[in-house]
Amino acid sequence: MCLKSSSISPDIARLLEGLPRNWGKWGPDDEVGALNYLDPAQVLKGVACIRQGKTFTLQTQIGHPKGEPLFPGRRPSLRVNVLDKGHYLAGKAHFDGNVEYVDDVIFMHLQGSTQYDALGHVWYDDQLWNGYDALSTIGGMSKASILPIAERGVVGRAVLIDMARHRGKAVLDKGEGFDHHDLLAAASAQGVTLEPRDILLVRTGWIGSFYEREAEEFYRDYNEPGLAFSRELVEWFHQMQIPNLITDTMANEVAFDAESGVMIPLHNALMRNLGVAFTEVAMLDALAEDCAADGQWQFLYAAAPLKIVGGSGAPVNPMVIK
């Protein structure tokens, strides 16, 4: 799928040449990458942030009447009853003792809701995270799939940066970018400190705005707001040992690097090369409103995507506890 053409010849390998990689850092068989930073000490740092007992879930609704915010090219979920009261009324179903129940199935993209990417989801030069061969994706991912992340789970201290609020907007504009300097400025304004190994949540207002506008306008000239690629940004993620990036966008980044024309460069620079877990399509508006009201922007974050064998991603309903 191509969302945009460029007058220059994009080359992701040239763009990322010389930038750091974490391949081999946790051994030749590692499949969870920077989530290794979330050791017991980080879990306890997150637990120490629980002060009020407030809880928030961050998943978008699957099957929302307004529709589902989906990356272009993906189709909405389809949920169908295979057993309900109609079957009993029609004499098509019966269970001893007058017991009745409803049953249903769903067809959906594994990345068609709030979801985690597998570390092997995106690659270049025929190598996935940690140097695994891209041939391992054929027919199902045998390396760097979503399963190891799902088996491990993600728990630690997390910080929300409300970039939309920081810029005085309900939602950032299409294609509006920001970098680590902007993140740090917003954190300072919020009165919170980003610490090494923190799970990073960034609100743009984008996904929430999907439910407030017409789909045609939302997708027209599609270009999300988000983190904008720079070599300095990648170095900052590396130095800060960020384990997990979570945003209320579908790609966690501005889709195209303005100078090179490369598509989703941060997926490769951060996820493929550094092993940073990407969580996309999160609903952060209610959490942000509460954080703005009580001034607590740090909390315990816990999540575990579905255990899909060979999957390139999986839905998740992350939990925040303040």
FENBELJO-V979325 format. One line per field, one symbol per residue. psi: psi as a letter, one per 40 degrees, with the letter a starting at -180 (. if undefined). burial: b if it has 16 or more other C-alpha atoms within 10 Angstrom, else e. A space follows every 50 residues. Layout:
psi: ???
burial: ???
This chain:
psi: hheiiieihihddddeheiiiehedfieeieebeeddgiddddddddeeh deeiihieiihhfhdeahhihheiiiihhhhehadddddefeihhiefhi iiiiiihihdfeahihiidediiiffhaheeihddeeheiheifaddddd ddihhahihhhgddddefidiiihehiiaddddddddddefihhiieihh hhheedddddeeiiddddehfhhiiahhhidddddddddefhdhhhifie eeihdhhdddehifdddddddddefhhhhifihedddddddddeeheiih hhihiighheieiiiigihhh.
burial: eeeeeeeeebebeebbeeebbbbeeeeeebbbbbbbbbeeebbebbbebb eeeeebbbbbebeeeeebbbbeeeebbeeeeebeeeeeeeeeeeeeeeee eeeeeeeebbbbbbbbbbbbbbbeeebbbbbbbbebbeeebbbbbbbbbb eebbbbbbbbbbbbbbeeebbbbbbbbbbbebbeebbeebebebeebbbb bbbbbbbbbbbeeeeeebbeeebbbbbbbbeebbbebbeebbbbbbbbbb bbbbbbbeebbbbbbbbbbbbbbbbbbbbbbbbbbebbeebeeeebbbbb bbbbbbbbbbbbbbbbbbbbbb
